[in-house]
Amino acid sequence: MRVGKKLWIQTPAKIFSVWGLITRPSKAYVNSIINEIRLLTLDEMENLFPDCKIIREKFFFFTKSYIAVRK
């Protein structure tokens, strides 16, 4: 953050994918993937990027991802 003036960083907020809807993976497989991933919360994004605007990307009523933007 110190070198560049502008930034755009996106991170997923929910575990949801079109692939999951199409292939219908087993519950054991989904659990193994979930145990390897820890998604950032909105508070964590705000703490990591205090001088940025945090945008919530929505899919219907759900927050799909968080985007930190500094212009």
N, CA, C and O atoms as a printed pandas DataFrame, in Angstrom:
     atom_number atom_name residue_name chain_id  residue_number  x_coord  y_coord  z_coord
0              1         N          MET        A               1    0.830   -1.196    0.000
1              2        CA          MET        A               1    0.000    0.000    0.000
2              3         C          MET        A               1    0.873    1.258    0.000
3              4         O          MET        A               1    0.400    2.325   -0.391
4              5         N          ARG        A               2    2.125    1.159    0.426
5              6        CA          ARG        A               2    2.957    2.361    0.507
6              7         C          ARG        A               2    3.478    2.808   -0.848
7              8         O          ARG        A               2    3.671    4.003   -1.071
8              9         N          VAL        A               3    3.710    1.860   -1.765
9             10        CA          VAL        A               3    4.331    2.201   -3.042
10            11         C          VAL        A               3    3.323    2.755   -4.040
11            12         O          VAL        A               3    3.537    3.822   -4.617
12            13         N          GLY        A               4    2.229    2.034   -4.244
13            14        CA          GLY        A               4    1.237    2.451   -5.234
14            15         C          GLY        A               4    0.260    3.454   -4.676
15            16         O          GLY        A               4   -0.017    3.481   -3.477
16            17         N          LYS        A               5   -0.259    4.280   -5.566
17            18        CA          LYS        A               5   -1.258    5.264   -5.142
18            19         C          LYS        A               5   -2.671    4.713   -5.270
19            20         O          LYS        A               5   -3.539    4.996   -4.445
20            21         N          LYS        A               6   -2.888    3.921   -6.318
21            22        CA          LYS        A               6   -4.210    3.357   -6.545
22            23         C          LYS        A               6   -4.171    1.864   -6.269
23            24         O          LYS        A               6   -3.147    1.211   -6.469
24            25         N          LEU        A               7   -5.305    1.328   -5.804
25            26        CA          LEU        A               7   -5.390   -0.126   -5.637
26            27         C          LEU        A               7   -6.820   -0.594   -5.780
27            28         O          LEU        A               7   -7.774    0.160   -5.590
28            29         N          TRP        A               8   -6.935   -1.861   -6.120
29            30        CA          TRP        A               8   -8.234   -2.524   -6.270
30            31         C          TRP        A               8   -8.010   -3.970   -5.863
31            32         O          TRP        A               8   -7.334   -4.713   -6.574
32            33         N          ILE        A               9   -8.566   -4.380   -4.729
33            34        CA          ILE        A               9   -8.381   -5.722   -4.204
34            35         C          ILE        A               9   -9.753   -6.310   -3.912
35            36         O          ILE        A               9  -10.596   -5.672   -3.281
36            37         N          GLN        A              10   -9.964   -7.539   -4.381
37            38        CA          GLN        A              10  -11.261   -8.192   -4.196
38            39         C          GLN        A              10  -11.050   -9.531   -3.499
39            40         O          GLN        A              10  -10.112  -10.266   -3.806
40            41         N          THR        A              11  -11.931   -9.832   -2.562
41            42        CA          THR        A              11  -11.901  -11.117   -1.874
42            43         C          THR        A              11  -13.325  -11.647   -1.749
43            44         O          THR        A              11  -14.252  -10.866   -1.538
44            45         N          PRO        A              12  -13.515  -12.961   -1.877
45            46        CA          PRO        A              12  -14.867  -13.507   -1.737
46            47         C          PRO        A              12  -15.388  -13.359   -0.311
47            48         O          PRO        A              12  -14.616  -13.356    0.648
48            49         N          ALA        A              13  -16.695  -13.239   -0.187
49            50        CA          ALA        A              13  -17.327  -13.098    1.122
50            51         C          ALA        A              13  -18.151  -14.334    1.475
51            52         O          ALA        A              13  -18.381  -14.609    2.653
52            53         N          LYS        A              14  -18.602  -15.089    0.449
53            54        CA          LYS        A              14  -19.399  -16.276    0.714
54            55         C          LYS        A              14  -18.881  -17.430   -0.101
55            56         O          LYS        A              14  -18.348  -17.232   -1.193
56            57         N          ILE        A              15  -19.029  -18.636    0.412
57            58        CA          ILE        A              15  -18.649  -19.828   -0.328
58            59         C          ILE        A              15  -19.836  -20.227   -1.188
59            60         O          ILE        A              15  -20.769  -20.886   -0.729
60            61         N          PHE        A              16  -19.776  -19.812   -2.442
61            62        CA          PHE        A              16  -20.870  -20.047   -3.375
62            63         C          PHE        A              16  -20.276  -20.018   -4.775
63            64         O          PHE        A              16  -19.498  -19.121   -5.102
64            65         N          SER        A              17  -20.632  -20.980   -5.591
65            66        CA          SER        A              17  -20.139  -20.960   -6.968
66            67         C          SER        A              17  -21.145  -21.627   -7.896
67            68         O          SER        A              17  -21.939  -22.471   -7.480
68            69         N          VAL        A              18  -21.092  -21.232   -9.149
69            70        CA          VAL        A              18  -21.927  -21.864  -10.166
70            71         C          VAL        A              18  -21.491  -23.316  -10.333
71            72         O          VAL        A              18  -22.323  -24.200  -10.536
72            73         N          TRP        A              19  -20.161  -23.564  -10.244
73            74        CA          TRP        A              19  -19.633  -24.922  -10.338
74            75         C          TRP        A              19  -20.303  -25.835   -9.306
75            76         O          TRP        A              19  -20.659  -26.971   -9.618
76            77         N          GLY        A              20  -20.472  -25.342   -8.089
77            78        CA          GLY        A              20  -21.105  -26.128   -7.039
78            79         C          GLY        A              20  -22.555  -26.460   -7.342
79            80         O          GLY        A              20  -23.034  -27.537   -6.988
80            81         N          LEU        A              21  -23.258  -25.542   -7.994
81            82        CA          LEU        A              21  -24.650  -25.793   -8.349
82            83         C          LEU        A              21  -24.765  -26.815   -9.483
83            84         O          LEU        A              21  -25.692  -27.626   -9.502
84            85         N          ILE        A              22  -23.824  -26.773  -10.424
85            86        CA          ILE        A              22  -23.881  -27.665  -11.582
86            87         C          ILE        A              22  -23.425  -29.079  -11.241
87            88         O          ILE        A              22  -24.091  -30.051  -11.597
88            89         N          THR        A              23  -22.278  -29.198  -10.545
89            90        CA          THR        A              23  -21.688  -30.522  -10.311
90            91         C          THR        A              23  -22.213  -31.214   -9.063
91            92         O          THR        A              23  -22.128  -32.437   -8.955
92            93         N          ARG        A              24  -22.738  -30.473   -8.143
93            94        CA          ARG        A              24  -23.247  -31.024   -6.882
94            95         C          ARG        A              24  -22.206  -31.937   -6.210
95            96         O          ARG        A              24  -22.414  -33.146   -6.119
96            97         N          PRO        A              25  -21.090  -31.363   -5.741
97            98        CA          PRO        A              25  -20.059  -32.177   -5.087
98            99         C          PRO        A              25  -20.594  -32.789   -3.786
99           100         O          PRO        A              25  -21.562  -32.302   -3.203
100          101         N          SER        A              26  -19.942  -33.860   -3.354
101          102        CA          SER        A              26  -20.378  -34.546   -2.132
102          103         C          SER        A              26  -20.166  -33.637   -0.917
103          104         O          SER        A              26  -19.353  -32.714   -0.951
104          105         N          LYS        A              27  -20.898  -33.911    0.134
105          106        CA          LYS        A              27  -20.781  -33.117    1.359
106          107         C          LYS        A              27  -19.381  -33.232    1.949
107          108         O          LYS        A              27  -18.845  -32.253    2.467
108          109         N          ALA        A              28  -18.782  -34.430    1.873
109          110        CA          ALA        A              28  -17.420  -34.630    2.392
110          111         C          ALA        A              28  -16.417  -33.764    1.623
111          112         O          ALA        A              28  -15.521  -33.169    2.221
112          113         N          TYR        A              29  -16.571  -33.695    0.291
113          114        CA          TYR        A              29  -15.667  -32.875   -0.521
114          115         C          TYR        A              29  -15.824  -31.398   -0.187
115          116         O          TYR        A              29  -14.832  -30.686   -0.037
116          117         N          VAL        A              30  -17.049  -30.942   -0.073
117          118        CA          VAL        A              30  -17.304  -29.539    0.263
118          119         C          VAL        A              30  -16.710  -29.207    1.625
119          120         O          VAL        A              30  -16.090  -28.157    1.792
120          121         N          ASN        A              31  -16.895  -30.095    2.600
121          122        CA          ASN        A              31  -16.341  -29.856    3.942
122          123         C          ASN        A              31  -14.823  -29.802    3.921
123          124         O          ASN        A              31  -14.227  -29.002    4.642
124          125         N          SER        A              32  -14.184  -30.641    3.103
125          126        CA          SER        A              32  -12.721  -30.623    3.032
126          127         C          SER        A              32  -12.226  -29.302    2.449
127          128         O          SER        A              32  -11.201  -28.781    2.891
128          129         N          ILE        A              33  -12.931  -28.757    1.474
129          130        CA          ILE        A              33  -12.559  -27.461    0.901
130          131         C          ILE        A              33  -12.792  -26.339    1.899
131          132         O          ILE        A              33  -11.946  -25.459    2.055
132          133         N          ILE        A              34  -13.921  -26.365    2.569
133          134        CA          ILE        A              34  -14.252  -25.320    3.544
134          135         C          ILE        A              34  -13.236  -25.289    4.681
135          136         O          ILE        A              34  -12.898  -24.213    5.174
136          137         N          ASN        A              35  -12.749  -26.443    5.100
137          138        CA          ASN        A              35  -11.774  -26.496    6.191
138          139         C          ASN        A              35  -10.425  -25.896    5.807
139          140         O          ASN        A              35   -9.637  -25.556    6.690
140          141         N          GLU        A              36  -10.140  -25.758    4.512
141          142        CA          GLU        A              36   -8.870  -25.191    4.053
142          143         C          GLU        A              36   -8.950  -23.682    3.834
143          144         O          GLU        A              36   -7.918  -23.032    3.663
144          145         N          ILE        A              37  -10.139  -23.125    3.837
145          146        CA          ILE        A              37  -10.328  -21.717    3.472
146          147         C          ILE        A              37  -10.880  -20.935    4.655
147          148         O          ILE        A              37  -11.775  -21.403    5.359
148          149         N          ARG        A              38  -10.344  -19.748    4.864
149          150        CA          ARG        A              38  -10.920  -18.827    5.833
150          151         C          ARG        A              38  -11.121  -17.490    5.129
151          152         O          ARG        A              38  -10.155  -16.810    4.781
152          153         N          LEU        A              39  -12.366  -17.125    4.926
153          154        CA          LEU        A              39  -12.692  -15.897    4.216
154          155         C          LEU        A              39  -12.587  -14.696    5.143
155          156         O          LEU        A              39  -12.842  -14.801    6.342
156          157         N          LEU        A              40  -12.210  -13.556    4.580
157          158        CA          LEU        A              40  -12.130  -12.321    5.358
158          159         C          LEU        A              40  -13.522  -11.767    5.619
159          160         O          LEU        A              40  -14.416  -11.881    4.780
160          161         N          THR        A              41  -13.693  -11.174    6.773
161          162        CA          THR        A              41  -14.943  -10.492    7.099
162          163         C          THR        A              41  -14.836   -9.032    6.659
163          164         O          THR        A              41  -13.756   -8.557    6.309
164          165         N          LEU        A              42  -15.950   -8.339    6.682
165          166        CA          LEU        A              42  -15.958   -6.915    6.347
166          167         C          LEU        A              42  -15.063   -6.134    7.307
167          168         O          LEU        A              42  -14.309   -5.263    6.873
168          169         N          ASP        A              43  -15.133   -6.431    8.594
169          170        CA          ASP        A              43  -14.289   -5.745    9.582
170          171         C          ASP        A              43  -12.811   -5.964    9.298
171          172         O          ASP        A              43  -12.011   -5.037    9.423
172          173         N          GLU        A              44  -12.440   -7.188    8.914
173          174        CA          GLU        A              44  -11.031   -7.473    8.601
174          175         C          GLU        A              44  -10.572   -6.697    7.368
175          176         O          GLU        A              44   -9.452   -6.186    7.339
176          177         N          MET        A              45  -11.427   -6.608    6.355
177          178        CA          MET        A              45  -11.082   -5.824    5.161
178          179         C          MET        A              45  -10.892   -4.351    5.529
179          180         O          MET        A              45   -9.954   -3.706    5.061
180          181         N          GLU        A              46  -11.779   -3.827    6.364
181          182        CA          GLU        A              46  -11.663   -2.426    6.775
182          183         C          GLU        A              46  -10.390   -2.190    7.582
183          184         O          GLU        A              46   -9.765   -1.137    7.454
184          185         N          ASN        A              47  -10.002   -3.153    8.407
185          186        CA          ASN        A              47   -8.775   -3.018    9.187
186          187         C          ASN        A              47   -7.525   -3.159    8.323
187          188         O          ASN        A              47   -6.529   -2.480    8.569
188          189         N          LEU        A              48   -7.563   -4.024    7.323
189          190        CA          LEU        A              48   -6.410   -4.212    6.440
190          191         C          LEU        A              48   -6.196   -3.030    5.501
191          192         O          LEU        A              48   -5.061   -2.707    5.151
192          193         N          PHE        A              49   -7.289   -2.384    5.096
193          194        CA          PHE        A              49   -7.227   -1.282    4.145
194          195         C          PHE        A              49   -7.972   -0.069    4.695
195          196         O          PHE        A              49   -9.035    0.291    4.189
196          197         N          PRO        A              50   -7.412    0.565    5.737
197          198        CA          PRO        A              50   -8.132    1.644    6.419
198          199         C          PRO        A              50   -8.367    2.884    5.568
199          200         O          PRO        A              50   -9.325    3.618    5.809
200          201         N          ASP        A              51   -7.513    3.135    4.576
201          202        CA          ASP        A              51   -7.669    4.337    3.767
202          203         C          ASP        A              51   -8.402    4.071    2.451
203          204         O          ASP        A              51   -8.364    4.893    1.536
204          205         N          CYS        A              52   -9.067    2.919    2.364
205          206        CA          CYS        A              52   -9.779    2.537    1.144
206          207         C          CYS        A              52  -11.290    2.524    1.367
207          208         O          CYS        A              52  -11.779    2.393    2.490
208          209         N          LYS        A              53  -12.001    2.663    0.262
209          210        CA          LYS        A              53  -13.449    2.482    0.294
210          211         C          LYS        A              53  -13.714    0.991    0.085
211          212         O          LYS        A              53  -13.187    0.402   -0.859
212          213         N          ILE        A              54  -14.516    0.378    0.941
213          214        CA          ILE        A              54  -14.858   -1.040    0.813
214          215         C          ILE        A              54  -16.236   -1.136    0.167
215          216         O          ILE        A              54  -17.228   -0.626    0.689
216          217         N          ILE        A              55  -16.266   -1.798   -0.973
217          218        CA          ILE        A              55  -17.508   -1.975   -1.731
218          219         C          ILE        A              55  -17.984   -3.408   -1.548
219          220         O          ILE        A              55  -17.188   -4.346   -1.588
220          221         N          ARG        A              56  -19.272   -3.570   -1.350
221          222        CA          ARG        A              56  -19.857   -4.915   -1.259
222          223         C          ARG        A              56  -20.446   -5.284   -2.613
223          224         O          ARG        A              56  -21.388   -4.643   -3.078
224          225         N          GLU        A              57  -19.892   -6.320   -3.249
225          226        CA          GLU        A              57  -20.457   -6.806   -4.501
226          227         C          GLU        A              57  -21.584   -7.766   -4.147
227          228         O          GLU        A              57  -21.387   -8.719   -3.393
228          229         N          LYS        A              58  -22.756   -7.510   -4.693
229          230        CA          LYS        A              58  -23.949   -8.288   -4.329
230          231         C          LYS        A              58  -24.369   -9.239   -5.439
231          232         O          LYS        A              58  -24.167   -8.967   -6.623
232          233         N          PHE        A              59  -24.954  -10.350   -5.038
233          234        CA          PHE        A              59  -25.610  -11.304   -5.922
234          235         C          PHE        A              59  -26.978  -11.536   -5.306
235          236         O          PHE        A              59  -27.092  -12.180   -4.262
236          237         N          PHE        A              60  -28.002  -11.024   -5.936
237          238        CA          PHE        A              60  -29.336  -10.944   -5.347
238          239         C          PHE        A              60  -29.242  -10.178   -4.035
239          240         O          PHE        A              60  -28.883   -9.001   -4.061
240          241         N          PHE        A              61  -29.541  -10.776   -2.905
241          242        CA          PHE        A              61  -29.477  -10.062   -1.624
242          243         C          PHE        A              61  -28.229  -10.408   -0.823
243          244         O          PHE        A              61  -28.047   -9.894    0.281
244          245         N          PHE        A              62  -27.376  -11.259   -1.352
245          246        CA          PHE        A              62  -26.200  -11.730   -0.629
246          247         C          PHE        A              62  -24.945  -10.954   -1.040
247          248         O          PHE        A              62  -24.769  -10.620   -2.212
248          249         N          THR        A              63  -24.080  -10.674   -0.070
249          250        CA          THR        A              63  -22.790  -10.072   -0.382
250          251         C          THR        A              63  -21.888  -11.168   -0.907
251          252         O          THR        A              63  -21.558  -12.115   -0.193
252          253         N          LYS        A              64  -21.491  -11.032   -2.167
253          254        CA          LYS        A              64  -20.675  -12.036   -2.833
254          255         C          LYS        A              64  -19.190  -11.822   -2.566
255          256         O          LYS        A              64  -18.438  -12.779   -2.381
256          257         N          SER        A              65  -18.775  -10.557   -2.546
257          258        CA          SER        A              65  -17.369  -10.268   -2.298
258          259         C          SER        A              65  -17.210   -8.846   -1.789
259          260         O          SER        A              65  -18.109   -8.013   -1.901
260          261         N          TYR        A              66  -16.015   -8.594   -1.216
261          262        CA          TYR        A              66  -15.650   -7.267   -0.763
262          263         C          TYR        A              66  -14.540   -6.752   -1.661
263          264         O          TYR        A              66  -13.632   -7.496   -2.031
264          265         N          ILE        A              67  -14.617   -5.478   -2.009
265          266        CA          ILE        A              67  -13.615   -4.869   -2.871
266          267         C          ILE        A              67  -13.077   -3.619   -2.183
267          268         O          ILE        A              67  -13.835   -2.715   -1.833
268          269         N          ALA        A              68  -11.755   -3.578   -1.994
269          270        CA          ALA        A              68  -11.099   -2.399   -1.433
270          271         C          ALA        A              68  -10.588   -1.560   -2.603
271          272         O          ALA        A              68   -9.860   -2.057   -3.462
272          273         N          VAL        A              69  -10.976   -0.277   -2.629
273          274        CA          VAL        A              69  -10.604    0.601   -3.732
274          275         C          VAL        A              69  -10.008    1.877   -3.179
275          276         O          VAL        A              69  -10.539    2.492   -2.254
276          277         N          ARG        A              70   -8.884    2.258   -3.774
277          278        CA          ARG        A              70   -8.287    3.560   -3.463
278          279         C          ARG        A              70   -7.946    4.210   -4.801
279          280         O          ARG        A              70   -7.206    3.641   -5.603
280          281         N          LYS        A              71   -8.481    5.393   -5.037
281          282        CA          LYS        A              71   -8.263    6.085   -6.324
282          283         C          LYS        A              71   -7.189    7.125   -6.230
283          284         O          LYS        A              71   -6.887    7.792   -7.219
